[in-house]
Amino acid sequence: MSERAVLEVIALDVEDAVAAQAGGADRLELVTEMAADGLTPSPGTVAAIRAAVDIDLRVMLRLADGFAAGDVARLAGVAGELRAAGADQFVLGFLDADGGVDLAAVERVVGELDGCPWTFHRAIDRAADRDALRKQLADLPGLDTYLTAGSAAGVDDGLPTLLAEAAHRGEPGYEQRILVGGGLRLDHVPRLRAGGIDAFHIGGAARPDGWRGPVCAEAVARWRTVLDGGAGAAQEAAS
């Protein structure tokens, strides 16, 4: 646990991005429409945020609520537009009607990314078989992260799954980093860190006024301090 933990913050606009970086975020997930759990932002928004901050950006590729791919050709075209706007990291994930990974859709979109790093998002938490999904995606270029709460219900329910998957790190299908998000709280951090998890994703936790308000640099800084201080700081912050 000596290495710095990754802190990723959801940003909707330039104001969010600047505040998140000021608070100590390592990376941003760029989305719009949080009422739909995060859709693809416009190329203009991506370009403006890219010009305003110098930390890593991962841009959502998702055109509608839910985890079906929808218009895959359109998604592929949007990926190209976002790359032209300066995006070089992405977030995506598509399931079929039976809860299996929509491999054809994922492969089609990933083919437009030309090796760019990407995260498979919380669609894994709705998958019928998490292990099978991981093994089907294992060799796709650029996949380096799973954003997951361990359960569709959130981290409270998903902790055992997260810790079990962390214990398999490096095995086939488990080479990617686990980025924990979805109902994540500071009091979850000690167990997760002790289990070898070193990447954390926050959205609402960075916004004291809720999704109608902006990211708060001080709220992000509190997470940064806890993650840098390890389990003892997390326990103190949660008390």
Secondary structure by P-SEA (a helix, b strand, c coil): cccbbbbbbbbccaaaaaaaaaacccccccccccccccccccaaaaaaaaaccccbbbbbccccccccccaaaaaaaaaaaaaaaccccccccccccccccaaaaaaaaaaaacccbbbbcccccccccaaaaaaaacccccccccccccccccccccaaaaaaaaaacccccccbbbbbbccccccaaaaaaaacccbbbbccccccccccccccaaaaaaaaaaaaacaaaaaaaac
